[in-house]
Amino acid sequence: MKNHSLNKMSVVSVLSAMLLQACSVQDDQLAMPVKQVDDVEQKIKSIMSTMTLEQKIGQMLQPEIRSITPAEVEQYHIGSILNGGGAFPANNKHASIQEWVALADEYYHASMSRKPGRTPIPIIWGTDAVHGHNNVIGATLFPHNIGLGAANNPALIEKIAQITAKEVAVTGIDWTFAPTLAVVRDDRWGRTYESYSEDPAIVKTYAKSMVQGLQGRASDAFSSNHIVATAKHFVGDGGTEFGDDQGNTQLSESELFKIHAQGYYTALDADVQTVMVSYSSWNGQKMHGQKYLITDVLKNKMAFDGIVVSDWNGIGQVAGCTNDNCAAAINAGIDLFMVPDTWKTWIANTLSQVKSGIVPMSRIDDAVTRILRVKLRTGLFEAGAPSTRELAGRSELVGSTAHREVAKQAVRESLVLLKNNNDTLPLSPELNILVAGEGADNIPMQNGGWTISWQGTGNVNGDFPGGSSIYQGIKDKVESAGGQALLSKDGHYITKPDVAVVVVGEQPYTEFLGDIQNLESLEFEQKNKKTLRLLQSLKEKGIPTVTVLLSGRPLWVNKEINKSDAFVAAWLPGTEGDAIADVLFKTNSGDVNHDFSGKLSFSWPGDACQSIVNVGDADYNPLFQYGYGLTYQDKHTVNLLSEKGAALLGCQLQSGKPKSPLLVDLTTSQWQVFIDSAAGQHTPVDHNEIITPDVTVKPDQTGMSVTANFNPNSQSTISIRSDELVNLLPYLAHNATLNWLVRVNSPFKGNVKARIDCGLPCSGDVDITDALQRNSVGEWQTLSIDLACYVPGTDLRKVISPFVITASDALSINLAGGSINIADKPADIQCAK
């Protein structure tokens, strides 16, 4: 990648001065002059003069490789592609390095076609290489960001980024969607582990190191060892209410930038070439439609002249938009659109919008100028086909010994020692060691999400050639010194061990599927205390126990800490699990091998409901403070901790007082009836009858109710939806009921269910068949359902529809809204709390 012509945003001294001004974007000091490079800009103008509107719009697209062929890249003038989590050449998870390069070649040659009517422009391929080249079997996978934050070593971060860039370049790919610069303020977020810290200072420092490692420093000459970096997700993704993935961050502008934008200043100072927009909202408006922040602030005041890229179908969340139709996002300032599968209709819609004047041509030209600028700066026009580049196909570099040594260093420095009573650690390698727990010999658990597959699930140890589990590292260390290591997941043994190392933790997850919802507690293993039972059993037998926790966030583990003699937060260490043994065990001669050096970059919760605990808060009172972390020199005893956790619904019941009642009135603009198809389409029911293969819905003349006639085996549902999210949590604490006015028009045989829709992964529903059949056909009734019936399974903080009806057979029913209010009598349908 060519770096000698990269744009320097401003001198460091000016940038530092701005940061000291509390980073309010209203401060005139934020205006940073853009310094263009004449030869690049002249080339851009020359290329643009040859391009048609269709060619320009094609440059603004980024489909996913499972949804576009090289021939279509040529036909539609596509400028970028990506591979999402779980996408591989020929859908082969174990595709070879050569197969990755060959596919990159196919797309490249298609983009460089010189057929009549085409302007050859090299395609740029993006990938989520967020903790190493994590989509490729055999790559070196580093600790996730939360662990790197605990290491607090910017020089190490730059090395990690350099290695990641090399391994990505080996596969012929040009661009990674990293680093994530989120500053997480609520640990319930499913992406907490993608953040370096709750402290903006660490994120600020690491952003520059990571960008420099991936892209090279601005003074570097042309080098194929580097790839394009992405600062993401702009801005405020770590500050959403309830830690809700893709939720709403409510802050003043100065606070937004003081906390959540620090990493962007240093990333821009390091010449980051792309910025990805966040799924989240700022004060109720989706970032993908935020013209003020994207154009006025990022592009103009902060002088970012690279590519602003959308997130996966992120434009579809903007008000009035769909995944393939969003003039608002284009006009807001997004340049490159990650539309993974509906890209053909996006092209057609965008062409129409430009021709009609909805999207000005100047906006298209600005976007394409930025895309070409990055491609020229980074040397893509001179680089040639991926297979011809210096590192391409050099499979010996992927997962090389030298790369893994850096990963081992990162693992050792990321470990945080929370407890070490009676100097239990370090252990002698000559002992008889029992290694237990679900994570002991489980490399997928060590890696977490964003690992080969999107969620990091469906993997086995064999998918990590060259990697090592924690047990394997202990076994090698102990057996080489004459000791013994027994692997027993459930802790059973024949000969009593001298000590037990128990490795436990969270299963892999990412994004919204990792959000802690429903019971809203950070308590580890809320439903099944198998780890606690294992630790209790070992304690009763007098076996000293070291617990190693694999997790993507701090968790409430007071009970587990109490049952352990030593306790280590290992986060998600990646493929090099054997490095943990380097720290847990002494050398063969009895000396400390590697001491603990990691310090908490996230405060550790003091109770199960303390998901928001950040250094600097007025009520700051964690169990272990930010920066805490013991070493072998510390003689610190952790006394027995409180074991009072959150009772069922305990955290939810702290959600405030409800407004009572909440009326669901179909005659108001807030509420509307929809037909929801199995494919996820939501068709509003206005004034006319709507007929689908599954259901017919007809509103009455007053607008107060609708008649829904379900056909047998219907795959659709009927829902009453709000124009904004509704928080029902406060009602839960007051024994609230959902009360719906319904009328069954004819006898029915099938089952009828009512659920609450809060988006994925909502799953709870209630069978209302018997309640409907208690009343006479043709008579209106108030059907009341205990709100607690929907817990767990439903995230009551963000309800889209409180009433969704499904029927397994033919059903004719009238719906007329209802209310949600504090119960004054038992509900028709009750559930145990």
N, C-alpha and C positions, 0 to 999 in steps of 0.2 A: 504494500500500500504506500502510495506517495504521500509524504507529509510535509515536504519542504515548502509547499505553497498553501498550507492550511491557514485559515483566517485567525489571527490573534484578536480576541474580542476586545481586550483592553489591557493596560498594564496592571500588574498585580496590585500595586499600591492603590490604584483607584478602586479596584474591586474590594480590597480590604476595607477601605473607607466606607464603601456602601454597606458592607455587612455590619459595620459598627453603628450604622444609622438605623438599626432595628429592621433593616431590609424592607421597609415600606415602599411598595412600588409607586407610591405617590411622590416620592422624593425625586427631584430633578437629577440627583446624582446618579440615578439608575440609567440614564441615557448614555449608551456606550456607542461611539461612532464605529460604523462598519468600514473596515479597510479592505477594499476589493483587490483582487489580483488581476491585472489587466489582461494577461494572455488567456486566463480562464474565462473571463467575462466576454472576451471577443469570440472565443470558440463557442460559447453558449449562444451568442447572437447568430453566429454562422449556422449552427445546427438548427436553431429554432426557425430560421428563415426557410428551411426546406421541409418543415413539418406541417402536415394537415391537422385540422382539429381532431380527427379520429386518432391520429398518431399521438397527439399531445395527451388526450384523455387516456389512451392505453398506457402511457408512461406513469399515470397517476394511480395505477392499480397494482394490488399485490394479492393475487389468488394463491390458494394452497395447492401443493403439488398433487394432492389426491383429486383435485377438481380441474386440472388444466394440463393439457399435453403440450409438448414442444411445438407441434404444428399449430396449436391455437395461440401460442406465444407469438409466432410469426404472423399469423393471420390478423390478430387484434393489436399488434404493436405493444405487447405487454412489457412494462418496464421493470417489474419486480415479482418475485415469488417468495414463498416461505414454506417451510415444513413445520407444521404444528406438532405438539406432543403426540407420539404414536404414528407419525407419518414417516415412511421409509421408502427408498427406491423399490419399486415393484411390490410395495406393501410387505416387504420382507424385513422383519425385525432384526435379523442377523445379516443384513446386507453387508458385503465387504467394503473396505475403503475404496477399492477400484470401482465398485458399483455406484457409490456415491459420486465419485469423480466423473464417471461415464454419464450419469444423469445430468450433472452440472454442465458437462460439455454439450449435451443435447439441447438444453435450454439456451445456453450461450450461443451456439451456432444458429438456432432459430431466431434469436434476437438480432443477430448480425447479418441476417439475410439481406441480400441486395436485389431482391426481386423488384420489378417495376412498382412504383408507388410506395416503397419502403425507405425509411431512413435508418440505417444500421446504428443501433444504440445498445451497448452491452447491458444485459440484464443484471440485476443485483439480487442475490439470494440471501434471505434473512432466516435466522434460526434462534431458538431460545437456548443458547448456551449460557446458562445462568449459574452453574457451579461446576464448570468444566464443559466439555462438549457432550452434554448429558443425553443427547439423542442417539449416540453412536456406541455400539457394543465395544467394550475394551478401552474406552477413553478414561483418562485420569479424572476422577470426580472428587472435587474438593468439598470441605465443609460448606453447608449453606451459610448465607450471609450472617445469620444470627450468631453462629459460632465464630466467624471471622471478626465480628464486632467485639467479641470477648477477647480475642487475641490482641486487638488494638495495635496493629503493626502495619502501617501504611506501606513500608518497603516490601513486606511479604505480599501484600495485596497486589502490588505492581507485578511481582514475579508470577503470581497466580494468573493474572490477566494476560501476561506474555505467553504463558504456557497454553492457556485456553485459546488464544489467537492462533498459535502455531497448529494446534490439533484441529481447529476449525478449518484453517487454510489447507491442511492435508486433504480434506474431503472436497475441496474446490468451492467451499462456501465463503461468502464475502463479508457477512454482517451478522452480529449477534444483538439480540434484544436485551442488552445488559449494559450498565448496572442498574438495578432497582435502587432508587434513592428515597424510598418511603421512610418516614419517621413514624413508627407505630406508636400510637397512644392508647390503644385498647387491645389487650392481648388475646381477646376472643377472635380477632381477625384470622381468617384461614391462611393469610399470606404473611403472618408475623415473622416467620423464619426467613423471608426474603428481605428483611430489613436488617441493617447493621446494628441499629440501636434506637432506643427511645430518645436519645440525646442527639440533637442536630449537629453537634460538633464532630462526632465520629463520622456521621454520614458526609458531612462537608469535606473532611479530610480524605476519606476513602474514595469519594467520587472522582477526585482528580487522579489519584493513584490508579484506579481501575481504568479510567479512560486512557491515561498515558500508557498503561500496559497493553491495552487492546489495540490502540491506534498508533502507538509510538509517540514520542515527544515531537513537538513542532519543529525542532531543529534537525530531526532525523532526515536522512536522504531516503530515496526510494527504497522500500523494503517489502518483500513479499511475506514477511513474518507477522504482519499486522492485518487487522480487519476493522470494519466500521463498528463503532460502539453506539449504544442508545441510552440516553438518560430517560428513565421512566419511573413512575407514570405521572406526568405533569397535570395537576399539582394537587397535593392534599390527600392522596389515596390512603395514607396511614392514619388519617384523622377522622374517619367516618364515625357517626353515632353508632354505638353498640358494637363497634368493630365489624360493621356490616360490609361485606365485600360488595363493591360497586354502589355503596350507599352514599350518604350525604355528610359532607364536612361543613359544619356551621362555625365560621370564624370571621372576624374582621379581616380585611385585606392585610393589614400590618402583621397580625398574628399568623395568618396563613403563610406569609413569606418569612417571618421570623422563625417559625418552627419547621415548615414543610418544604421550603425552597432553598435551603442552605446548600444542598448538594448540587443544585443546578448552577449556582454561581461558579463553583469550582470546576464543574464539568464543562461549562462553557469556556472557562479560562483555559482548560486543557484541550479546547477545540473539538469537543464532541460534535459529531456530524449529524446526528439525528436525535430527535426528542419524541417520545411516544406519549400520547394523550391518555389520561386516566379514564377508566370507566365511571369513576365516582362523580358526584355533584359538588358544587360549591354553593352553599346557601340556596339549595333547591334546584339549581340549573346544572344540567349535565355538562361536564367539561368538554365533551366532543362538540358542543354547540356554543362554547364560551369564546366569542370573538374578542372580548375585551382582554382576557388572559392570554389567549393564543396569539392574536395579532398585535394588539396595542402594547401588551406587556412583553411577552416572550420575543416576538419578532422585532418590534420597534424599540421599546425601551431597553431591553436586554441585548438587542442587536444580534439575535440568533439568525444566521442566514443559511442554515442547513435545512434538512427535511423535517417537517412535522408529520409524523405518521400516526394513523389511528390504531386502536387496538382491535382485536378480532371481533368483527361485527359491532364495534362500539357505536357506530353512527346510528344503528337502529334504535338506540335508547334515547336519542334526542327527540324532544316533543315534535310530533308531526312527521317523523321519519320512519323508514323501514331500513332493513339491512341493505337494500339495493337502491334506495332512493332518499337522498338527503342533501338537498341544496344548502340547507342551513350549516352543515358541517363543512362543506366546501367554502362557503362564504365566511365561516368563522376563522378560516386560515389553515385547515388541514391540507397537506399537500399530497400525501400518499395514503391510499385507502386500502386497509387490510379487509378486503371483502373475499373471504376464502372460497365461497361456493356460488354465490348469486352474482358473480361479477359480470356476466353477459348482460343481464337486465340493468345492472348499475351503469354500464356503458351507454345503453340505449336511453336510460332516463337522464343521464348527465348530458348527453348530446342534445336532447330535447330542451333541457333547462338552459344550456348555453345559447342555443338558437332562439329561444323565446326571450332571452335577456334576464331570466331569473338568476342565473350565474353569470357575472360579467366575464368577458374574455380576458380582461386584465388579471382576474383571479386565476384563471387557467394558466396564463403565461407566467405568473409569479410562481405557481406550484411547479411547473415544468422547469423553469429556470433553476429553482432550488435543487430539483432532482438531478439535473444535468451538472450543476455545480459540484455536488457531492461525488458524482461518478467521475468527473474530470479531476477533482482534487485527489481522489483516492487511487488514481491511476488505472481505473478499469478500462479506459479506452486503449491504453498501451499494454495492459496485462496479458492479453491474448486469451485463448481458451483455457479453462481451468486446468486441464491436463498438462498444459505447457508451462505452468508456473512452477517456481523453484521447489515449493514444498509439496505440491500435489502428488498424491499417491504414495507418499513416504510413510507407509503404515508402521514402520519401526518407531516413529516418533509418537504415535498414539499410545498412551499408556506406558511410555518408556520409563526405565528405571530412574533417570534423572528427574523426570516430571513427577513421578510418584514420591520421590524423596522430598520434594517441596510440599506435596500434599500431606505427607507424614508430619512435616514440621508444622503445617497449619493445624492438623489434628491435635498435636501435643500442646500448641499454644492456645487452642480454643477451649480446652477442658477447664472447668471451674470446680474447684473443691469447696463444697458447701459445708461438709462436716468431716472431722477426722478425730473423733474422740479416742483417747488412750493411744494415740499414735498408731492407729491400726494400719495406716499406709505410711511408707511404701512396704509392700509385701516381699518376703523372701521368695525367690524363684525355686527354692529347694523344698517347698512345702507340698502337701497333698491338697490340690485346689479343686473345689467343686465349682463348675461354671454353669449357672442356671438362668432361667428366664427366657421369654419369647424372643428377645433381641440378641441373645448370646451368639447364635450362629446364623444370623439373618442379615445379609448384606443389603437387601431391599429396604429393611427398616432403617439401617444406618443412613441411607440416602434420601429417604422421604420422597416428596413429590418432585415433579419436573425431572424424572429419571427414566429414561427410555420411553416410557409412556407418559401421558399428560399427568395422571394422578400418581405415577410411581408404583402402580399396582400391576399385578400379573407377571411380576418378575421373580426369578429364583437366583440362588447364588451362582449358578452356572452362567447366568447372563452377564457376569462381571469377571471375565478372564483377567488374571493379573491382580485382582482385588483380594481382600482378605477380610474375614469376619473377626469380631472381637475375640471369640473363642479361639480361632486359629492363631491369633497373635499370642494369646496367653499360653496355649499349648506349646507353641514353638519356644517361647521364652522359658517356660518351666522345664520342659523335657531336656532342653540343652544344658540345664543346670543340675539335672538329676532328680527333679521333682516330678509330680504327676498332675495331670489335668483331666478331670472327668466332666464330660458334657452331659447334663441331665436337665432338660427343659423344665421339668416339674419339680426338681430338687431332690429326687430320690437317689439313694446311694446304698452301697453294701458296707464299705469301710468308711467310718466317720472321717470327714475331711478336716484339715486344719483350719481352713477358712473357705468361705463361699463368696464368689463374685456373681452377683445377680444383675443381669442386663435386661431392662424392661423399657417400655415407652409407648409412644403413639404409633399407630399404623400410618402409612403414607397417605397424604392428601394434598390438595392445593386448591386455591381460589375459594369460591363460595362453599364447596363441599367440605372445606376445612373449618368454616366458621363454627364457633361454639354457639349454638342456638338453643332454643327450647328452654332447658333448665338454666341456661346462662351461667354455669358454674365452671371454674377452672379446676375443679377437683378431678384428680387422676382416677380413671376407672370407676366412674360413678356407679355403674350398674353391676359390675362384676369385680369384686375385690380379690382377684386371684393372686395378684402380686403381694397384697397385704397378707393373705393367708400363707403364701410361701415364706415371706419374711418372718412371720410369727412362728411358723414351724421351725425354721432354722434357729431362731432366738431361743425357743423352748428347749432345743437340743444343745444349747450352749456353743453354737458355732459362730465365731466372729463373721460378720457379713459386711461386704462392700457392695453398695448398690450403684449401678451406672444407669442414668436415665437418658434415653434417647427421645428428644422432643423438639418440636418446632416453636416452642414458646415456654416461658415459665409456667409451671403448673402448681396447684396446691397439693403438696405431697407430705404434709406434716406427719401423717400416720406412718408413711413409709420411711421418712427420715428418722422418726422415733425408733423404729424397728431395725435401723441400720447403725452399724458402728462408724461407717464412713459413707459419704454420699457424694457422687460426682455428677454434675450436669455436663453431659457430653454432646448435647444438641443433636445435629444431624451430620455426622463426621465425614460421610462420603465413603469412597471405596477402600480407604486405607485404615481398616479397623484395627490392624495389628499395632498401629502407633499408640493406641491406648495402653497397651501392655508396657510400652517404653516408660510410661509415667507411673503406672500402678506398681511396678516391680523394681526392686533394687538390682544392681549389677550382681554378677556372680560373686564378686568380692565383698558385697555388702554395702556398697556406697549408693548414694542416690544417683539414679541414672539420668532422668529428666524430672525436674521439679515442676509443680504446677505453677503456671504464670497467668492463666486466664482470669479475667475480672468481669463481673456481670456488666454487660452493656444494656441489660434490661433489669429493672428492679423486680425482686421476687415477691409474690403476693403473700400478705399476712393472713388472709382468709380466703375461702373458696369463692367469694363474690367480688374480691378485689381485683377486677380485671383492668381497672384504670388506676395505675400507680406509677407516676413518672417523677423523676428527680426534678426538683424545683417547684412541685405542686405545694400549695399552701397547706394541705392536710397530709403531707407526705409521711407515710407510716408503713413501710414494707416490712416483711420478715427479714430479708437480706437486702441491704441497700445497694443501689447502683454503685459499681466499683468494688463490691465485696468479692473476695476470693482468697481462700487460704493457701499457704505454701507449707512445705514441710518444716519450715522454721517456726511457724506459728504454733503456739501452745494454747489453742482456743477450744474450749468445750462448748458444744451446743447442747443446752439443757433441754429437758422434755418440752415439746411444743404443744400448744393447744390442739386437740383433735376434734374440736367442734366444727364440723363441716356444714354444708348447706343442706337443710332438709328439703324434701321434695317441694318444688316450687319456691324454695327459700329465696333465691336471688331474684326471681321474677316478682316476688311479693314486695320488693323494695322499689317498685316502679312508679310510685306516686299515686295520687288520687284521680279517679276517672271522672270524666264528664258524664253525667247520667241524666237521661238516657242518650245514646247515640242513635239518632233516627235514620233509617234507611228508607228514604222517600223517593219513589220513582218519578215523581213529578218535578224534582229538582235537577239541576244540571250536574250535581255531584255524583248521582247514581244512575247507572244505565244497565239494561239487560243485554247480555251477549250470548251468542252461540259460539262455543269453543270446540274446534275440531280436534281430532286425534293428532293432526299434524302441527298443532300449535297456533292455528289461525283463530283470531277473535273477531267475529262479525257482529257489529252493533245492531240492535233491534231498535229502529226509530219509530216511524209511524205506519210502516207497511208490513204486510205479512212476508215472512222470509221462509222459503222452502229449501231444505237441503235433503240429501239422501237419508240422513239420520233423524232429523227432527224438523218440525214445522212450528214456527213461533209467530203468534199474531197478537199485537197490542190492542187493548180496548180503546174506545174513542176518548176516554178521559185521560189516558196515559198513566193511570194508577196501577194497572196490572197487565199481565200478559198471559196468554194461554199457550202452553208448550205441549205439543203432541210428539212424544218419542216413538220412533218405529222400533220393532223388535231388533235386538242385537245392535242397538245404536252405539256408535263409538264417540259421540259428541256429548257435551255437557251444556247446561244452561247456568249462567252465573250472573249475579248482580255485582257489578264492579264499581269501584270508586275512581274518581279522576285523580286521586293522589293516595299515597300509602296511608293506612290507618293503623295506629298503635293501640292494640287491644290489651297489652300487658297490664295497665293499671286496673282494668276491669277484673282481671283474674284474681287479684287479691281480695276482691269484694264479692266473691261467689256469683259472678255475673252469669246471665243466661242470654242466649241468642233466641230471639222470638220472631218467628216468621209467619206471615199470613199466607195460608195455602188453601187450595180447594182441589180435591180429587174429583174429576168429572165423570169417571166410569170405573168399574171394578178392574183391578189389575192383578197380575200373578207374580211378576218378577220382584227383585229386590231394588229398593231405592236408597241411595246414600246421599248424605250431605257432608261436604268438606269445606275447609277454608283454604283459599289459594293465597300463598305468600311467595310464589315463584319457586324455582328449584332451590332446595330439594324437599319441599313440602310433601308430606306423605299421609297425614292423618285424615281419616274420614269416620263418619258415624252412620250406622244403619238406622234409617228412620221408617222402615217398612211397617213395623207393628204400630208405631205412633200414627201413621197416616191411615191405617186400616181401622183404628178405633172409632173414627168418626164416620158419619153417613156420607155416602157419595153425593156430591153436589152442594155440600155445606162448607162454608168458610170455617177455618179453625186457626187458632194460634198455636203453632208448633214451637215448643221451647226446648232448647238443648243446653245442657250445662257446658259452659265454656271450657271447663277443665277436661272435658272429653277429648279435646284436641291437643292435649299435652301428654307425652311428647309427640313429635311428628310435625308440628306446625310452629313456625316462627311468628309469634303473635306481635312482634314489634313492627312488622312491615306487611300488613295484610292488604292484598289487592282486592280480593273478593271474600267477604265473610260468608257467602252463601253460594255454593256450587252444587247443583243437583245432577246426579247420574242415575240412570235406570237400566236394568239388565233386560227388560222386556218392554212391550208396548205400555205406554203410560200417557194419560192426559191429565195435566195438572195446571192450575192457575197459581201465579205468584204475584204478590202485591207488596213486596218489601217487608219491613218490620222494624225491630229495634234491638239494641244491645244495652242492657241495663242491669243494675244491681238487683239481685233476685229478692222478691218479697214472698215467694213461695217456691216449693220444690219444682224443678223442671220436669217436663214430660220424660226427658231422657237424661239420666243422671250417671255420673262416673265417680269412682272413688278418687279422692285427692291424695 
